[in-house]
Amino acid sequence: MAIELAVEARGLVKNFKETKALRGIDLAVPRGSILGVLGPNGAGKTTAVRILATLLRPDGGAATVGGFDVERHPAEVRKRIGLTGQYASVDEELTGRENLLMIAALLNLRSADAKVRARELLEWFDLGDAADRTLKTYSGGMRRRLDLAASLTGHPEVVFLDEPTTGLDPAKREDMWDVVRGIVANGTSVLLTTQYLEEADALADDIVVINHGEVIAHDTADRLKRVVGSQTLRVRPADPAQAPLVHEILARVATDGAPIDEHRPGEYSVPVPGDAVLTDVVASLRAQGVDVTELSLQLPSLDEVFFTLTGERQRQPATDGEAA
């Protein structure tokens, strides 16, 4: 049975004079899922979103959103989407409620329906108590939540979230993640662009990695992590005096004789070739009488995946946007 796609892009190309922002990328978002588009600043993520949201015309390729071609039927596409950009686009001279009512009016919602929808969204995004305050008094996290609420005013089938947590502290980012999960639970499909590795890991059903305008990988987070080719086994003995025994056990299972690393004081780690070694290590620790306070087998991080794919370390962003 064919997977129904909310968003599909095939061979998208976009040039800005001498800059090749997109070099023929493919994207697909199955209905009711989150596609994470991961890449560094300038990779082409925002350009792709602007094409899919009908704000830019591609120089090549084709794309559909909600079953409608973005070039031939842009008005139909716009009826079905919501867009939250890198920076809040709400009006700080208006109250939270007034902002949502203004968006509803632009979407031609009836006055009574607009008021009901605004109230629903303000409560859902935990902004009810601040509904009638001007945005000048809102924190950055509150503005981002209202911006996302505005993108949902018209009950969109598809929401494009272009680096929605840029500039938020870790706690506020996690709050936003919960909101995104709630959107998808209610049936909306999401295309999420991000520079935050942990964000893609936490939210996305599938991840597309873009670099220099090209797709360099597409898979689930777990499968992408396996491209590094090894996992890391970490052991912390309860008795530090038993460290030599732990070294001896880890040396037997290390990938290609890799050295043992003291990741943190008293905690030893080594790359291993797969899950099967864990059973052997547990048996060896028991046989040697080594009690442990920590024992874990971890896949590589997405940062390590990015380095493997590109040869360069992904840098976590501050508040910078993306030029292309």
C-alpha positions, 0 to 999 in steps of 0.5 A, a space after each residue: 500500500 502506497 504511503 500518502 504524502 502530505 509534502 513531496 518535493 522532487 529535484 528542487 533547484 534554486 539559485 541566487 545569482 552565483 549561489 546554488 542554494 538547492 541542487 536538486 533535493 528530494 523531500 517527502 513528508 508522510 501524512 501525520 508525521 514529522 520530517 526533520 530537515 537537519 543542516 548547518 546555517 546556509 545549507 538551504 533549509 529555509 530556501 526549501 521551506 519558502 518554495 514549499 510555502 509558495 513564497 519562492 519559485 523554484 528554478 527546477 524540480 517540482 513540489 506538491 503540498 496537500 496534493 496540490 502543485 506549489 507552482 500551478 495551484 499556490 492558492 490551494 496550497 496556502 489554504 492548507 498550510 501554516 508557517 512559523 519562521 525563524 523569528 516571531 512574526 506577530 505584532 507586538 503592539 497588539 495583544 495575543 488575542 488581537 494577533 490571533 483574531 487578525 490572522 483569523 480575519 485574513 483567513 476569512 473566518 467568521 467573527 464568531 468562529 474566529 473568537 472561538 478559535 483564538 480562545 482555543 489556541 490561547 488555552 492550548 498554548 498556555 497563553 490564556 492568562 496573557 491573552 489580553 496583554 500586548 506582546 511587548 510584555 511577552 517573553 521570547 518563549 511566549 512570543 514563539 508559542 503565539 507565533 506557532 498558534 497563529 500558524 494553526 489558526 486555519 486548521 492547516 493540514 501541513 505546518 512548516 516550522 523553520 527553526 522554531 526554537 531559535 534563540 530559546 533556552 533549553 527548557 523553553 525548547 522542550 516546551 515547544 517540542 511538547 507543542 509540536 508533538 501535540 500538533 502531530 497527535 491532532 493529525 497535522 503533518 510537520 516539516 521541521 528545519 533545525 540546526 539543533 541535533 537533539 531537536 531532530 533526534 527528539 521529534 522527527 520520524 525521519 531525518 533528511 540531512 542537507 549540506 551545501 544545498 544537497 541531501 546527503 542522507 535520509 533515514 530514521 535517527 537510529 539508522 543514521 546513527 548506525 552509519 558511524 559503524 560502532 556503538 559505545 559501551 560505558 562502565 563505571 565500577 562501584 569500587 575504583 580499585 577494580 578499574 584494571 579488571 574493567 579495562 581487561 574486560 573492555 579490551 576484549 570487546 573493543 572494536 579493532 583494538 580501540 583504546 579505552 577512554 576515561 570519559 569521566 573520572 571513574 567511568 570507562 568507555 570503548 567503541 564496540 561492534 554491536 549489541 551482542 557484546 553487552 551480554 558477554 560483558 555482563 557475564 564477564 563482570 559477574 564472573 570477575 565479581 565486579 559490581 557497577 553503578 553504571 553500564 550503558 550501550 549507546 548509539 553515536 550522537 547525530 553530531 558524530 553522524 554529521 561529522 562522518 557524512 560531511 567531515 566537519 563538526 556540526 555547530 550548535 547555533 546561537 540565534 543566527 538565521 540562514 541566508 539561503 
